[in-house]
Amino acid sequence: MKKFTLIELLVVVAIIGILASLLMPSLSKARKKAKKAICVNNQKQIATALFMYTDDSNGHFPINTSGDLIKNISWADRISTYLSLNLTETQIKNRDFGIIDGKNQVTSYPAFSCPELIPSNAGYADLTVTAYNPSRFQLTNSGDVKGKKRGWMAPWVKDATDGVSMTVNEINNKSILIAEGKEQVLGTASNTDVEITDYQSEQNDPTIWLHEGYKLNWTMADGSVQYMNFMQTTLPLYDAWGTNDVRETLWDCWQ
């Protein structure tokens, strides 16, 4: 068996180091692609659960409710059975899903956990967060409902017993159903939906753009998941970072 000299060993080590450095970028890209694929699968599961819910709710998408009669029930609570989460009554009526003993959020609620999201827990101490949120629909014509709030899910309604969000037959199939990147509390009935200004105000926050610069996975109302940058979702707006009138953009769920 040949014995290597010290110089030969150093050359081998150097070659291995060079090869490793060449492989690292490829491995990093592969990991990013794998995480993005998991994120796409998560959103498809959520979309499927939403449509299953509409089948059992006279075509209506879920709503958030909070009040004396219904307590604090979110859109995520309402589709939890379709995701086989088996939440307890306490979990459903409280503000948070809660982490199952001995597990973390990813293993407890995988469909709501984008692998790229690193929870900040800013003001959410001990609460479970999600990166996936429905687009906001304003019930009345007050304010600028004809502009930025043309999503599908109504904001929380006190003691509502009937569906007030859009129905399957009303929604524009080319619009955004679920947007990602904006950290929200999972299971709460308020502040769980998003609108265009939630992204416009975070232009310089890298934690919002989970996969690449200004790029996210967007679940569309036809059930597909599209990977695109924020500016593409706002076409034909001339100013993606400042215009609130979302009519005829992907933020417009109204037909």
C-alpha positions as CSV (number, residue, x, y, z in Angstrom):
1,M,0.0,0.0,0.0
2,K,1.4,3.3,-1.1
3,K,2.2,5.9,1.6
4,F,1.4,9.5,0.8
5,T,3.8,12.2,1.5
6,L,2.7,15.2,3.5
7,I,2.6,17.4,0.4
8,E,0.4,14.8,-1.4
9,L,-2.0,14.7,1.5
10,L,-2.2,18.5,1.6
11,V,-2.9,18.5,-2.2
12,V,-5.7,15.9,-1.7
13,V,-7.2,18.0,1.2
14,A,-7.1,21.1,-1.0
15,I,-8.8,19.4,-3.9
16,I,-11.5,18.1,-1.5
17,G,-12.0,21.6,-0.2
18,I,-12.3,23.1,-3.7
19,L,-14.8,20.4,-4.7
20,A,-16.8,21.0,-1.5
21,S,-16.9,24.8,-2.2
22,L,-18.2,24.1,-5.7
23,L,-20.9,21.8,-4.4
24,M,-22.2,24.1,-1.6
25,P,-24.1,26.6,-3.9
26,S,-25.8,23.7,-5.7
27,L,-26.8,22.1,-2.4
28,S,-28.1,25.4,-1.1
29,K,-30.2,25.8,-4.2
30,A,-31.5,22.3,-3.9
31,R,-32.5,23.0,-0.3
32,K,-34.3,26.2,-1.3
33,K,-36.2,24.3,-4.1
34,A,-37.2,21.6,-1.6
35,K,-38.5,24.1,0.9
36,K,-40.5,25.9,-1.9
37,A,-42.0,22.6,-3.0
38,I,-43.1,21.9,0.6
39,C,-44.7,25.4,0.7
40,V,-46.5,24.8,-2.5
41,N,-47.9,21.5,-1.2
42,N,-49.0,23.2,2.1
43,Q,-51.0,25.8,0.2
44,K,-52.6,23.2,-2.1
45,Q,-53.7,21.4,1.1
46,I,-55.2,24.6,2.5
47,A,-57.0,25.3,-0.8
48,T,-58.4,21.8,-0.9
49,A,-59.7,22.2,2.6
50,L,-61.3,25.5,1.8
51,F,-63.2,24.1,-1.2
52,M,-64.2,21.1,0.9
53,Y,-65.6,23.5,3.5
54,T,-67.6,25.3,0.8
55,D,-69.1,22.0,-0.3
56,D,-70.5,21.7,3.3
57,S,-71.5,25.4,3.7
58,N,-73.8,26.2,0.8
59,G,-70.9,27.4,-1.3
60,H,-69.6,29.9,1.3
61,F,-66.0,30.3,2.2
62,P,-65.2,30.4,6.0
63,I,-65.3,33.6,8.1
64,N,-63.7,34.7,11.4
65,T,-66.1,35.2,14.3
66,S,-65.6,36.6,17.7
67,G,-68.3,37.2,20.4
68,D,-70.3,36.0,23.3
69,L,-72.1,33.2,21.4
70,I,-69.3,31.8,19.2
71,K,-66.2,32.9,21.1
72,N,-63.1,33.3,19.0
73,I,-63.2,31.1,15.9
74,S,-61.0,31.7,12.9
75,W,-61.1,30.6,9.3
76,A,-58.3,28.1,10.1
77,D,-60.4,26.6,12.9
78,R,-63.2,26.1,10.4
79,I,-61.1,24.1,8.0
80,S,-59.1,22.2,10.6
81,T,-61.2,19.0,10.3
82,Y,-60.5,18.9,6.6
83,L,-56.8,18.9,7.4
84,S,-57.2,16.1,10.0
85,L,-56.0,18.4,12.8
86,N,-58.5,17.1,15.4
87,L,-58.5,20.2,17.5
88,T,-60.1,20.2,20.9
89,E,-63.0,22.5,21.7
90,T,-60.7,24.6,23.9
91,Q,-58.2,25.0,21.1
92,I,-61.0,26.1,18.7
93,K,-62.6,28.6,21.0
94,N,-59.3,30.1,22.3
95,R,-57.0,32.5,20.5
96,D,-54.4,29.9,19.7
97,F,-54.2,26.4,18.3
98,G,-51.6,25.6,20.9
99,I,-48.6,23.3,20.4
100,I,-49.1,19.6,21.1
101,D,-47.0,18.4,24.0
102,G,-43.6,17.2,22.9
103,K,-43.9,18.6,19.4
104,N,-43.1,21.8,17.6
105,Q,-45.2,23.9,15.2
106,V,-44.0,22.2,12.1
107,T,-44.9,18.7,13.2
108,S,-48.1,19.8,14.9
109,Y,-49.5,21.9,12.1
110,P,-47.4,21.2,9.0
111,A,-49.9,22.6,6.5
112,F,-49.6,26.0,8.0
113,S,-45.8,26.0,8.4
114,C,-43.7,27.4,5.5
115,P,-40.2,26.0,6.0
116,E,-38.7,29.4,5.2
117,L,-40.7,31.2,7.8
118,I,-38.8,31.9,11.0
119,P,-41.4,33.1,13.5
120,S,-40.5,36.4,15.1
121,N,-43.1,35.9,17.9
122,A,-43.2,39.7,18.1
123,G,-46.1,40.3,20.5
124,Y,-47.1,36.6,20.0
125,A,-45.4,35.0,23.0
126,D,-46.3,31.3,23.2
127,L,-48.7,31.6,20.3
128,T,-48.6,29.6,17.1
129,V,-48.1,31.6,13.9
130,T,-48.8,31.0,10.2
131,A,-47.4,32.4,7.0
132,Y,-50.6,31.8,5.0
133,N,-53.5,34.2,5.1
134,P,-56.7,34.8,3.1
135,S,-57.2,38.0,1.1
136,R,-59.4,40.6,2.9
137,F,-63.0,41.4,1.8
138,Q,-64.8,44.4,3.4
139,L,-68.5,43.9,3.9
140,T,-69.7,47.5,3.5
141,N,-69.0,50.2,1.0
142,S,-67.4,52.4,3.6
143,G,-63.8,53.6,3.3
144,D,-62.0,52.4,0.2
145,V,-63.7,49.0,-0.3
146,K,-63.8,49.7,-4.0
147,G,-60.1,49.8,-3.9
148,K,-57.8,47.7,-1.8
149,K,-60.2,45.4,0.1
150,R,-61.6,43.2,-2.7
151,G,-60.5,39.8,-1.4
152,W,-62.9,37.0,-0.5
153,M,-62.9,36.7,3.3
154,A,-64.8,39.1,5.5
155,P,-63.1,40.5,8.6
156,W,-64.3,39.1,11.9
157,V,-68.0,39.3,12.6
158,K,-69.4,39.4,16.1
159,D,-71.6,36.3,16.8
160,A,-72.3,35.6,13.1
161,T,-73.9,32.3,12.5
162,D,-74.3,32.4,8.7
163,G,-71.6,32.7,6.0
164,V,-70.8,36.3,5.0
165,S,-67.7,35.7,3.0
166,M,-67.8,35.2,-0.8
167,T,-69.2,32.1,-2.3
168,V,-67.6,29.8,-4.9
169,N,-69.9,31.1,-7.6
170,E,-69.1,34.8,-6.8
171,I,-65.3,34.6,-6.7
172,N,-63.0,35.5,-9.6
173,N,-61.0,32.3,-10.3
174,K,-58.0,34.3,-11.5
175,S,-57.6,36.1,-8.1
176,I,-55.5,35.5,-5.0
177,L,-57.1,33.1,-2.5
178,I,-54.2,32.7,0.0
179,A,-51.1,35.0,0.2
180,E,-48.0,34.1,2.2
181,G,-45.2,35.8,4.0
182,K,-47.1,38.0,6.5
183,E,-46.8,36.4,9.9
184,Q,-50.1,36.1,11.7
185,V,-51.4,34.3,14.8
186,L,-52.9,30.9,13.8
187,G,-56.4,30.4,15.2
188,T,-57.3,34.0,16.2
189,A,-60.4,35.5,14.7
190,S,-58.9,39.0,14.1
191,N,-56.0,40.2,12.0
192,T,-55.6,37.0,10.2
193,D,-56.3,38.2,6.6
194,V,-54.2,40.4,4.3
195,E,-54.6,43.1,1.7
196,I,-52.3,44.8,-0.8
197,T,-51.1,47.4,1.7
198,D,-49.7,44.7,4.0
199,Y,-47.1,44.0,1.4
200,Q,-46.6,47.6,0.1
201,S,-45.6,48.7,3.6
202,E,-43.0,45.9,4.0
203,Q,-41.0,46.5,0.8
204,N,-37.7,46.6,2.6
205,D,-38.4,43.8,5.1
206,P,-36.6,40.6,3.9
207,T,-38.6,38.4,6.4
208,I,-41.8,39.0,4.2
209,W,-40.3,37.7,1.0
210,L,-39.7,34.1,2.0
211,H,-38.2,32.6,-1.1
212,E,-36.5,35.3,-3.1
213,G,-36.5,39.0,-3.4
214,Y,-40.2,40.1,-3.6
215,K,-41.2,36.5,-4.6
216,L,-43.8,34.4,-2.9
217,N,-46.1,31.4,-3.6
218,W,-49.7,32.7,-4.1
219,T,-52.7,30.3,-4.0
220,M,-55.2,31.3,-6.6
221,A,-59.0,30.9,-6.5
222,D,-58.8,28.1,-9.1
223,G,-56.8,26.0,-6.6
224,S,-53.4,26.5,-8.4
225,V,-50.3,27.9,-6.7
226,Q,-48.4,30.4,-8.7
227,Y,-44.8,31.5,-7.9
228,M,-44.3,35.2,-8.8
229,N,-43.1,38.4,-7.4
230,F,-45.4,40.9,-5.7
231,M,-45.3,43.3,-8.7
232,Q,-46.8,40.7,-11.0
233,T,-49.8,40.4,-8.6
234,T,-50.6,44.0,-9.1
235,L,-50.6,44.3,-12.9
236,P,-51.9,46.4,-14.6
237,L,-51.2,48.9,-11.8
238,Y,-48.6,51.4,-12.7
239,D,-47.4,51.8,-9.1
240,A,-47.3,48.4,-7.3
241,W,-45.9,50.0,-4.1
242,G,-48.3,52.8,-3.8
243,T,-51.6,52.3,-5.5
244,N,-54.6,51.0,-3.5
245,D,-57.1,50.5,-6.2
246,V,-56.7,46.7,-6.9
247,R,-59.6,46.4,-9.4
248,E,-58.6,44.1,-12.4
249,T,-55.5,42.9,-10.6
250,L,-54.9,39.5,-9.0
251,W,-56.0,41.0,-5.7
252,D,-59.5,41.6,-7.1
253,C,-61.7,38.6,-6.1
254,W,-64.9,40.3,-7.3
255,Q,-66.2,39.3,-10.7
